[in-house]
Amino acid sequence: MTLIIKNVSKKFNDFTAVHDVNLEVPKSTMYGFLGGNGAGKTTTFRMILGLLPKTTGVVTFNDEPIDYSMTNKIGYLPEERGLHPKLKVWEQVQYLAELKGMKKKDIATELDYWLKRFDAFENKEKKIEALSKGNQQKVQLIAAIIHKPELLILDEPFSGLDPVNVELLKLAVKDLKEQGTTIIFSSHRMEHVEELCDYICIMSKGKAIVSGSLDNVKDDFGKKDIFIEGEHDFEFLKDFEGVEDFKMTKKGVKFTISDESYAENIYQNVTKLGYLKRFQVAEPSLNDIFIAKVGEKHE
C-alpha cells in the first residue's frame, strides 16, 4: 500500500472535525472523497499533507511518515486557490516548481507542454489577475503536477470549469494515474467520482462511513435498480417481495430491489407475459448510495 491513514482524528477544542479515519490508498489508483460541506474532507487532506497537526493517528506514504522531506514527491491543489495576482503565469509556475526542486530548463519545457495541452499557451506572459477563473485553475493545477508527483491531492479540482475544460483536466488526471501517480481527490460531482475513481470514501460529520473499492461498495450496498420495458401491464410487480420505490415510466417500469437475489423470481414472472424490449438489473448509482448512507442529497 502506498498511502496508509490509521486512526486519524482532529479536534478543535471540543469539536471533533475528523473522527478515527482508517483508509488504505493503493499505489497508482485514484481515490475519491465524497461528502457535504463540513464533512471533514479538506481537514483530512491537510492532515495527510502535514499542513494541520493530527490529534491522533498516523499517516505514512511508502511506509514513511509524511514530513517536509517528502515535499518534492507530493502535489496539492487546494480548494482555496492561492496564486499571486501580480505575477505572470510563467513566473508563478516557475517559483512554485523551483520550491519543488526543479531546474529552470525543465520547468520551461514542462510548462510549455501543459499550457499547450490545456489550450492555454497564449496566457504564458499574462498576469494571473488577467485570467478567467477557469484559466487560473489550469495554472494552479499545472503548478501541482509539473514536478510529476508520486502522490497528488486535488481538492475540488473541477469546480467552476466549463464542460470542455473539465474533460481536458480529467484526461490529464487519468494520464497521471496511468504513469504511476497515486491520486486523491474530492468532488461534488458524483459522476466524476464514478467515472474516474477505483476507490471511494464517503464522509459525514467527520466519519468515514463508507470506504473501499467502488465495485465492493456497490456490491455491499445490495440494492439494485431494475428497468423493464414492453407492451404489458407491469403493475402487479409492485407487490413482489423485495420491491421498493416502484415507478411507472413511459415505456414500462423502474423499481429498486433490496437484494439482487429477488431479481430471478421477478424475471421468471415477467417473461411469462411475452416479449420484453428491456429487462435490466443495474448497479446503484453513487448518488443512491450517498442518500441511503448519509440521509441527504449530495449537491
C-alpha positions, 0 to 999 in steps of 0.5 A: 500500500502506498498511502496508509491513514490509521486512526486519524482524528482532529479536534478543535477544542471540543469539536471533533472535525475528523473522527478515527479515519482508517483508509488504505490508498493503493499505489497508482489508483485514484481515490475519491472523497465524497461528502457535504460541506463540513464533512471533514474532507479538506481537514483530512487532506491537510492532515495527510499533507502535514499542513494541520497537526493530527490529534491522533493517528498516523499517516505514512506514504511508502511506509514513511511518515509524511514530513517536509522531506517528502515535499518534492514527491507530493502535489496539492491543489487546494480548494482555496486557490492561492496564486499571486495576482501580480505575477505572470503565469510563467513566473508563478509556475516557475517559483512554485516548481523551483520550491519543488526542486526543479531546474529552470530548463525543465520547468520551461519545457514542462510548462510549455507542454501543459499550457499547450495541452490545456489550450492555454499557451497564449496566457504564458506572459499574462498576469494571473489577475488577467485570467478567467477563473477557469484559466487560473485553475489550469495554472494552479493545477499545472503548478501541482503536477509539473514536478510529476508527483508520486502522490497528488491531492486535488481538492475540488479540482473541477469546480467552476470549469466549463464542460470542455475544460473539465474533460481536458483536466480529467484526461490529464488526471487519468494520464497521471494515474496511468504513469504511476501517480497515486491520486486523491481527490474530492468532488461534488460531482458524483459522476466524476467520482464514478467515472474516474475513481477505483476507490471511494470514501464517503464522509459525514460529520467527520466519519468515514462511513463508507470506504473501499473499492467502488465495485465492493461498495456497490456490491455491499450496498445490495440494492439494485435498480431494475428497468423493464420495458414492453407492451404489458401491464407491469403493475402487479410487480409492485407487490413482489417481495423485495420491491421498493420505490416502484415507478411507472415510466413511459415505456414500462417500469423502474423499481429498486430491489433490496437484494439482487437475489429477488431479481430471478423470481421477478424475471421468471414472472415477467417473461411469462407475459411475452416479449420484453424490449428491456429487462435490466438489473443495474448497479446503484448509482453513487448518488443512491448510495450517498442518500441511503448512507448519509440521509441527504442529497449530495449537491 
